[in-house]
Amino acid sequence: MKKPAEQRIFIASFLAPALLLFTIFVAVPSVRALGYSLRRWDGLSKPVYIGFKNFTTLFHDSDLFLTALKHNLFLMAAGGSLTLLLALFFAAVLHRRIHGAALFRVAFFFPNVIASVAIALLWVLLYSTTNFGVVNNLLLHLKDALAVVGVAWPSGWALPFPFVDSKYVIYSIVPMMIWTATGFYMVLFLAAMENIPETFYEAARLDGASAFAQFRYITFPLIREVFTVGLVFLVIGTLKFFDAIWVMENQWPTKDSHVLATVLYQKVFTEYNVGYGSAVAVLLFVLVFLATLLTLRLSRKEALEY
């Protein structure tokens, strides 16, 4: 058995490489970004200290930051809530050992093994206004079917509809988010459900509990901590959302489609306004930290043991 001093050396030898990499590639750049946020710098010339002027510009001289934040919050509320609800539903259904459950697990999780850029390009094709656009073609067939039964198509929705236009791209992202992320959270919740003893459900069935009552009083309370972890992942992911919008907007988002990460990237790497972009990065970090802290705080309850 190792002595305490030997144990500390043993543990430190494994932690040191990871800690070194974290310090070099995360901690140091983060501190430098905080310093850049207080300066005016184009990445080439000498930085000029301007205090909190970059932060003032974010909130007072331009509403771009606040508009981008609203888009992030919309994706979190619309796409995030639907993703978690569907993930819970599918996990509960698969947990009941339906026929073909293994195939459904693979099918739902499959989008997570595809690169995010490839997924964005796929949905651009699905939303296309040409003959390749599956969504618009389905809507055209639906319009024809409604005309046969005498139902008028909404006058304000001309087809083909420009789903990837800057004015609509934020809303078009929501189905893509749900399709991409539901499988991950489903597997996460399903793994937690598999650890619940079957005797709990047997006792509930003997007492006449319905499937919904079993989920409400047994399943969800016992996976609440895992659900909280999933909620934290979702909050962080939606606040850092970037790839799909950058691809759908051909690397030049507008005010109608910007999110925080695209504002940051565009300001730093396109407009060479490193100070402004660093200020966005600092506020993005603060928002992610506060949102995660608030989520954990609101979800805090006594853990249930079984």
N, C-alpha and C positions, 0 to 999 in steps of 0.2 A: 504493500500500500504506500502510495506516494506521500511524502511529508508536505505540510502546507506550503512551504517555500518552493518546493519542487512543482507543486500543482500550479502555483501562480506563474512560474516560469514556463510551464507546459502550456497553460492557457494563453499567456502573452505571446508565445511563439506562433500560435495560430491566428491570434487577433492582429498582430503587428502588420502583416502584409495588407490585409483588408483596410486597416486603419490608415496605413500609409497612402494607399490608392485613393481612399475617401478624402484624405487631407489635400492631396495634390490636385485631384480632378473635381472635387465638389466644394470643400470648405474654403480653400484659397480663392478659387474663382468667384465664390459667393461673396466673400469679403471684398474682393476687388470690384465686383459689380456694385456693391453698396457705395464704394468710393467714387466710381464713375458716375453714379446717379447724381452726385453733387457737383458735377463738372460739365462743361460744354466741350465736347470732343467729337471729332469726325473719324477717329481711328488712325489718323496719320499725323496731324499736327500736335502741338503740345497742348495737353488738357488745361482748361481754364476753370478755376473754382468759381462757382456761381451760387453755392448754397442750395436752397430748396426750390430754386426757380423751375427746375424740370418738373417737380411735383406740382407746383403752382400751375404750370402750363397744362398739366394733365386734367386738372379739375376746373380751371377758370378760363383759360384761353382757347380751349378746344373741348368739344363734347365727344371726341372720338373714343377716348378711354371709357367713358360712362356708357356709350352706345355698345361698345364691344363687351363690356361687363354684363349689360342687359342680355346680350345674345348668349353669353355663357350661362347665365342664370336660366334663360329659357330652355337651353339644351338640358340643363340639369333637371328642371322641373318637368318638362314634357318627355324628353327621351329617357331621362334617368328613372322617373317614376314608373313609366310603362315597362322599361326593361326589368326593373326589380319585380314588378307584379307578375309579368309573364314568366320570369325565371322561377319565382316561387310556385306558380301554378304548374309549370312543366315538371319541376322537381318533385312536387307532391304527387303528380300523376305517375311519373316514372317510379316513384318510391312504392307505389301500390303494385309493382311487379306486373305491369301490363305486357301483353305480347309484343315482342320486338323492342323491348326497352334498351337493349345494348345498341341496336342500330340507331335509335333515336338519339342516344347520347352522342354518338359519333357525328351524326348529321347536324345536331344543334351546335356542337363544339367546333365543327369544321371551319367556320369563318375566322376563328381565332388563330389558325395556323397560316392564314393568308396575310401577306404584308399589307399594311394599312393603305399604302399608295395604290396597290393593285385593287384593293376593295373600292377605293374612291374612283378609279378608272372604270371599274365594272359598273358602278352605279351611274357614272356619267353616260355610259352606253345605254343603260336601262332607261334613263331619263331623256335620251336623245329625242330630238324633234324630227329625225329622219325615219326611214322605214326600219332602222335597226332598233328604235326605241320601243322596248317591250311595254312600258307603262302607258305611253301615249297610244300605242296600238290597241291595248286592252280598253282604254277609255273610248277610243273611236268605236270599237265593237259594242261597248256598253251603250254609247249614244245611239247607235243604230238599233239596238235591241229595245231601248226605251221608246224610240220613235215608232217601232212596230206596235207597241202596246198603247201608244198615244200619250206618253209622258214626255213633256218638253225638257230639253237639256238646258241647264242654267245659262242664261244669256251672257253673263259676265265671264264665263269660262270657255274661251275659244280654244279649239284644238288645232294643232298640237300645242300643249301647254309648255312654256319655257321653264321647266323645273330648276334648271341650273343657272337661270338668270340671277344676277346679284340680289334682286329684290326678293327672291323666293328661296335662295339656296339654304338659308338657315332653317327654314321649315322642311326643305327636302332632305336635310341631313338627318332628321329625326328617325324616319324609317330605316335608314342605313345604320344608325347607332343601335337601334333595337335589334336588327338582324345580326349585327356583328357581336354585340356584347351579351345578349341573352344567354347564349350557350355557356359562356364562362361562369356567370353567376348561377346558372342552373346546376352546373357541376359542383360548384362551391357549396350550394345549399343541399344538394343531393348527398354529398359526402357527409355532411353533418347529420342528415336524416338517417343515413344508414347506420349510425352509431346509437340510435335510440332503440332500447330493448323492445322486442316484439311483444313481450308480455304486457306492456302498457296498452298497446292497441287491442290485445285479446281481452283484457279486463274492460276496456271501454266498449268493445262490441258486445260483451256479455251484459253490460249495463244499458244497451240499446242506443249508444251514441252514434250519430250519423257520421259520414265521412268528413263533412265540414266541421262538426263538433270535435272530431278527433284532431283535425288540423289546428283548430283554434285553441284547444285546451291542452294538447299534448305536443304536437309537432312544432308549432311556432314558438311557444315559450322555451322549448328545449334547444332551439337553434337560434335564439335571439342574439347571442353573442356573435355567431357567425354572420348573421344578417347585418349586424352593426359593422363588422369588418367589411362586408360587401358594400355597405352604404358609404363608408369612408373611401374605399377604392373608387366608387362612382363619383363622389364629390371631387376627388383629386383629378380623375380622368377628364371630367367635363370642364373643369377650370383650366386644364392644360391642353384642351382640344386644339388640334392644329392641322394634321395631315390632310384630311378630306377637304377642308375649305381651301387650303393652299392649292390643291390639285384642281378642284372644281372651278376655281377662279383663275386658273392659268397663272398662278404665282403673283397675282396682283388683285387682292381683295379690295373692295370699296367699303365705304362707311356702312352700306346696307348689309355687308356680309362679314365684317371684321369680328374676330374674337380676340381675347387678350394676347394669346400666343402669336397670332398673325400680326397684330400691331407691333409687338416686340420685334419679331423677325424683320418686318418691313422697315421699321425705323433704323435698325442696326445695319442690316446687310444690303438694303436697297437705297435708303436715303442717307446712310452713314451718319446718323444722329445717335451716337453711342450713348450719350448722356440720357437722352429721352428714353431710349430703349432700356437702359439699365434701371431707370426709375420705374418703368412698367414691370420689369422683372422683380424688383424689390416688392412692389405692391402685390404682384401675383403670388410671391412667396408668402407675404403676410396674409393674403386672402385664403390661400390653401391651408395655412397653419390655423387660422381662426375658424375656418369652416370645419376642418377636421376636429379641432378642439370642441366646437359647439356640438357637432354630431355625436362625439363620444360623451359629452356632458348630458345631452338630452336622452341618450340611450342608456345611461347608467342605471342599472338595477341590480339587485342581488342575484348573483349567478345561481341557477338551478342545478342541482346535482342529481345524478341518477346512476 
